[in-house]
Amino acid sequence: MKPTDVPTRNFPTAREECRTLQPHPDYDGPGSAYELAFKDDSFLLRQDMRAVRMQLELMKPELLQNEQGVKSTVVIFGSARILSADAAQALVSVAEASGDEAQLRIARSKLAMSRYYEEARRFAQIVTTECARRGRPVVVATGGGPGIMEAGNRGAYEVGGKSVGLNIVLPHEQYPNPYITPELCFRFHYFGLRKMHFLMRSVALVCFPGGFGTLDELFETLTLIQTGKSRRRPILLFGRDFWSKLLNIELLLETGMISPGDEKLFHYVETAEEAWSLLETEPELSSINSP
């Protein structure tokens, strides 16, 4: 036998075993412990099994991304509430017809914010196209939901590329958008493991305006890099006006809450083209972007 030959299996696989199981009338009812452990939902969902469930949430996306050839990602964060330009303009038209001034103000605000959806969409198109042209296994990854996440997956889809969606179970604002590569569309229960997968393959993180969820992801990334728990990589914030109003970096420096130089952990950008131009020159990406 050659070293590369795979020998015939000595035992049936778990899948085969499950397929050939025969029911047992005395022990298949509720409360019975007779079911195979890895098929027994009531057992797997016990509180005591949390550590096993966390391990599964770590392993499943890892194994499947490996199988799909996903080596590196450019992660796009941002609000689930930002609409596409077309959807926002439709809201403005409805509000104008209604004559409701409060509704019209909200609709116009959504229309103004929709530029970020279009920038995220175009940025994902550029990343996907340029990395494919260079023959590099870099794909766009998002949180998998609507808004900016949808824009990122949509941009990759529109130019024929793969993209990852890391969804999470929430009571609202979280459902998989239709542009994620199906083999790379995951769903998480644990926030912490989802955030690990955002960072594990990332070569750059691009953050658009957002709320608590976006800030959580951004600050965890900044903290891991600041403390040396994660390697340094480019972090781009789209929209200086938004972020400079939200984050008073000068106050943090003046009060000693962060160290001089920490303000250089990220860069402001305004357009998809500017963001890509900056990533091309970053030393962290030079080995990926070099021909």
C-alpha positions as CSV (number, residue, x, y, z in Angstrom):
1,M,0.0,0.0,0.0
2,K,1.2,3.5,-0.9
3,P,1.5,6.0,2.0
4,T,-1.1,8.1,0.3
5,D,-3.6,5.3,-0.1
6,V,-6.6,5.5,2.3
7,P,-7.4,2.1,3.8
8,T,-10.9,0.7,3.9
9,R,-12.7,1.9,7.1
10,N,-12.8,-0.7,9.9
11,F,-15.9,0.8,11.4
12,P,-19.1,2.4,9.9
13,T,-19.2,6.2,10.0
14,A,-21.5,8.0,12.4
15,R,-23.7,9.0,9.4
16,E,-24.0,5.4,8.3
17,E,-24.8,4.3,11.8
18,C,-27.6,6.8,12.1
19,R,-29.0,5.7,8.7
20,T,-29.3,2.1,9.8
21,L,-30.6,2.5,13.3
22,Q,-33.7,0.4,14.1
23,P,-36.4,1.7,16.5
24,H,-36.9,0.0,19.8
25,P,-40.5,0.2,20.9
26,D,-39.6,-0.1,24.6
27,Y,-37.0,2.6,24.7
28,D,-37.8,5.2,22.0
29,G,-40.3,7.2,24.0
30,P,-40.0,10.5,25.8
31,G,-37.6,10.5,28.8
32,S,-35.6,7.5,27.5
33,A,-31.8,7.7,27.5
34,Y,-31.5,5.2,24.6
35,E,-30.8,7.7,21.8
36,L,-27.3,8.1,20.5
37,A,-25.7,11.0,22.3
38,F,-24.8,13.0,19.2
39,K,-28.4,12.7,17.9
40,D,-30.1,13.5,21.1
41,D,-31.2,17.2,21.0
42,S,-32.5,17.2,24.6
43,F,-29.0,16.0,25.8
44,L,-27.0,18.4,23.6
45,L,-29.1,21.4,24.7
46,R,-28.6,20.8,28.4
47,Q,-27.0,23.5,30.4
48,D,-24.1,21.2,31.2
49,M,-23.3,20.8,27.5
50,R,-22.5,24.5,26.9
51,A,-18.8,23.8,26.5
52,V,-19.5,21.3,23.8
53,R,-21.9,23.6,22.0
54,M,-19.3,26.4,22.1
55,Q,-16.7,24.0,20.7
56,L,-19.1,23.1,17.8
57,E,-19.6,26.8,17.0
58,L,-15.9,27.2,16.8
59,M,-15.3,24.2,14.7
60,K,-18.1,24.2,12.2
61,P,-17.3,27.6,10.5
62,E,-13.6,26.7,10.7
63,L,-13.9,23.4,8.9
64,L,-16.3,24.6,6.3
65,Q,-14.3,27.7,5.4
66,N,-11.2,25.5,5.0
67,E,-13.2,23.2,2.7
68,Q,-14.3,26.2,0.6
69,G,-10.7,27.5,0.4
70,V,-11.3,30.7,2.4
71,K,-7.8,31.6,3.7
72,S,-8.2,35.3,4.4
73,T,-11.0,37.8,4.7
74,V,-11.7,41.5,4.6
75,V,-14.4,42.1,7.2
76,I,-17.1,44.7,6.8
77,F,-18.9,45.9,9.9
78,G,-21.8,48.4,10.0
79,S,-25.4,49.1,10.8
80,A,-28.3,46.7,9.9
81,R,-30.5,49.8,9.6
82,I,-28.8,51.5,6.7
83,L,-30.8,51.1,3.5
84,S,-29.8,51.0,-0.2
85,A,-30.3,54.3,-2.1
86,D,-33.3,52.9,-3.9
87,A,-35.0,51.7,-0.8
88,A,-34.3,55.0,1.0
89,Q,-35.6,57.1,-1.9
90,A,-38.8,55.1,-1.9
91,L,-39.3,56.0,1.8
92,V,-38.8,59.7,0.9
93,S,-41.4,59.4,-1.9
94,V,-43.9,57.8,0.5
95,A,-43.3,60.4,3.2
96,E,-43.6,63.3,0.7
97,A,-46.9,62.0,-0.4
98,S,-48.2,61.6,3.1
99,G,-47.4,65.2,4.1
100,D,-46.1,64.0,7.5
101,E,-43.1,66.2,8.3
102,A,-41.7,64.0,11.0
103,Q,-41.8,61.0,8.7
104,L,-40.2,63.0,6.0
105,R,-37.3,64.1,8.2
106,I,-36.6,60.4,9.1
107,A,-36.8,59.3,5.5
108,R,-34.4,62.1,4.4
109,S,-32.0,61.1,7.1
110,K,-32.1,57.5,5.9
111,L,-31.5,58.7,2.3
112,A,-28.5,60.6,3.4
113,M,-27.1,57.6,5.3
114,S,-27.7,55.3,2.3
115,R,-24.5,56.6,0.7
116,Y,-22.7,54.2,3.1
117,Y,-24.6,51.3,1.8
118,E,-23.5,52.1,-1.7
119,E,-19.9,52.7,-0.6
120,A,-19.9,49.3,1.2
121,R,-21.3,47.6,-1.9
122,R,-18.7,49.2,-4.2
123,F,-15.9,48.5,-1.8
124,A,-16.8,44.8,-1.7
125,Q,-16.9,44.8,-5.5
126,I,-13.4,46.3,-5.6
127,V,-12.0,43.9,-3.0
128,T,-13.5,40.8,-4.7
129,T,-12.4,41.8,-8.2
130,E,-8.9,42.9,-7.3
131,C,-8.1,39.9,-5.1
132,A,-9.4,37.5,-7.8
133,R,-7.3,39.3,-10.4
134,R,-4.2,38.8,-8.2
135,G,-5.2,35.1,-7.6
136,R,-5.4,35.7,-3.9
137,P,-7.8,33.7,-1.6
138,V,-9.3,36.8,0.1
139,V,-13.1,37.1,0.4
140,V,-15.4,39.6,2.0
141,A,-17.0,38.6,5.3
142,T,-19.9,40.3,7.1
143,G,-22.3,39.7,9.9
144,G,-24.7,38.2,7.3
145,G,-27.7,40.4,8.0
146,P,-29.3,43.4,6.3
147,G,-28.0,47.0,5.9
148,I,-24.3,47.4,5.5
149,M,-23.8,43.6,5.9
150,E,-26.1,43.1,2.9
151,A,-24.2,45.7,0.9
152,G,-20.9,43.9,1.5
153,N,-22.2,40.5,0.5
154,R,-24.1,42.0,-2.4
155,G,-21.1,43.7,-3.8
156,A,-19.1,40.4,-3.8
157,Y,-22.1,38.6,-5.3
158,E,-22.5,41.1,-8.1
159,V,-18.9,40.5,-9.4
160,G,-19.2,36.7,-9.1
161,G,-17.2,36.3,-5.9
162,K,-17.8,34.3,-2.7
163,S,-18.5,36.0,0.6
164,V,-19.0,34.9,4.2
165,G,-22.0,35.7,6.4
166,L,-21.7,35.2,10.1
167,N,-25.3,35.5,11.3
168,I,-26.5,35.3,14.9
169,V,-29.8,34.5,16.5
170,L,-31.5,37.7,17.6
171,P,-35.1,38.7,18.1
172,H,-35.0,41.4,15.4
173,E,-32.8,42.9,12.6
174,Q,-31.0,39.6,11.9
175,Y,-31.8,37.4,9.0
176,P,-29.4,36.2,6.3
177,N,-29.4,38.5,3.3
178,P,-29.8,36.8,-0.1
179,Y,-26.3,37.5,-1.4
180,I,-24.2,35.3,0.9
181,T,-22.5,32.2,-0.6
182,P,-24.8,29.4,0.8
183,E,-21.8,27.2,1.8
184,L,-20.5,30.1,3.8
185,C,-23.7,31.3,5.5
186,F,-23.4,30.4,9.2
187,R,-25.6,31.0,12.2
188,F,-24.3,31.5,15.8
189,H,-25.8,31.4,19.2
190,Y,-22.7,32.8,21.1
191,F,-21.6,36.3,20.3
192,G,-18.1,35.7,21.5
193,L,-17.5,32.9,19.1
194,R,-19.0,34.8,16.2
195,K,-16.5,37.7,16.9
196,M,-13.6,35.2,17.1
197,H,-14.5,34.1,13.5
198,F,-14.6,37.8,12.4
199,L,-11.0,38.1,13.4
200,M,-9.5,34.7,12.8
201,R,-9.0,35.1,9.1
202,S,-9.2,38.9,8.7
203,V,-6.4,40.9,7.0
204,A,-8.3,44.1,7.3
205,L,-11.5,45.4,9.1
206,V,-13.6,48.1,7.5
207,C,-16.2,49.7,9.8
208,F,-19.2,51.8,8.5
209,P,-21.5,53.8,10.8
210,G,-23.5,51.7,13.2
211,G,-24.9,51.3,16.6
212,F,-24.2,49.2,19.7
213,G,-23.4,46.0,17.8
214,T,-21.0,47.8,15.4
215,L,-19.3,49.6,18.3
216,D,-19.0,46.3,20.2
217,E,-17.2,44.7,17.3
218,L,-15.0,47.7,16.6
219,F,-13.9,48.2,20.2
220,E,-13.2,44.6,20.8
221,T,-11.0,44.6,17.7
222,L,-9.2,47.8,18.8
223,T,-8.7,46.4,22.4
224,L,-7.2,43.1,21.1
225,I,-4.8,44.9,18.9
226,Q,-3.9,47.6,21.5
227,T,-3.1,45.0,24.1
228,G,-1.2,42.8,21.7
229,K,-3.6,39.9,21.9
230,S,-4.1,40.1,18.2
231,R,-1.7,41.1,15.5
232,R,-2.0,44.6,14.1
233,R,-4.0,45.0,10.9
234,P,-5.6,47.9,9.1
235,I,-8.9,49.2,10.6
236,L,-10.7,51.7,8.4
237,L,-13.6,53.9,9.6
238,F,-15.9,55.1,6.8
239,G,-17.2,58.6,7.4
240,R,-15.0,60.9,9.5
241,D,-17.9,63.2,10.3
242,F,-19.9,60.4,11.9
243,W,-17.1,58.8,13.8
244,S,-15.4,62.0,15.0
245,K,-18.8,63.1,16.5
246,L,-19.3,59.7,18.1
247,L,-15.8,59.0,19.4
248,N,-14.0,61.8,21.2
249,I,-10.5,60.4,20.7
250,E,-8.9,63.7,21.8
251,L,-10.6,63.4,25.2
252,L,-9.3,59.8,25.7
253,L,-5.8,61.1,24.9
254,E,-6.0,64.2,27.1
255,T,-7.3,62.2,30.1
256,G,-4.7,59.4,29.7
257,M,-7.4,56.8,29.0
258,I,-5.4,55.7,25.9
259,S,-1.7,56.1,25.1
260,P,-0.2,58.4,22.5
261,G,-0.2,56.4,19.3
262,D,-3.4,54.5,20.0
263,E,-5.2,57.0,17.8
264,K,-3.2,55.6,14.9
265,L,-4.8,52.2,15.2
266,F,-7.4,53.2,12.7
267,H,-7.8,55.5,9.6
268,Y,-10.7,57.5,8.4
269,V,-11.9,57.0,4.8
270,E,-14.7,58.4,2.7
271,T,-15.0,56.3,-0.5
272,A,-14.5,52.7,-1.6
273,E,-11.7,53.8,-3.8
274,E,-9.8,55.6,-1.0
275,A,-10.2,52.6,1.2
276,W,-8.8,50.2,-1.3
277,S,-5.9,52.5,-2.1
278,L,-5.0,52.6,1.6
279,L,-5.2,48.9,2.0
280,E,-2.9,48.3,-1.0
281,T,-0.2,50.3,0.7
282,E,-0.5,48.8,4.1
283,P,2.4,46.6,5.0
284,E,0.1,44.0,6.6
285,L,-1.4,43.5,3.2
286,S,1.7,43.7,1.1
287,S,2.3,40.0,0.9
288,I,-1.2,39.4,-0.2
289,N,-1.4,42.2,-2.7
290,S,2.0,41.7,-4.3
291,P,1.9,40.1,-7.8
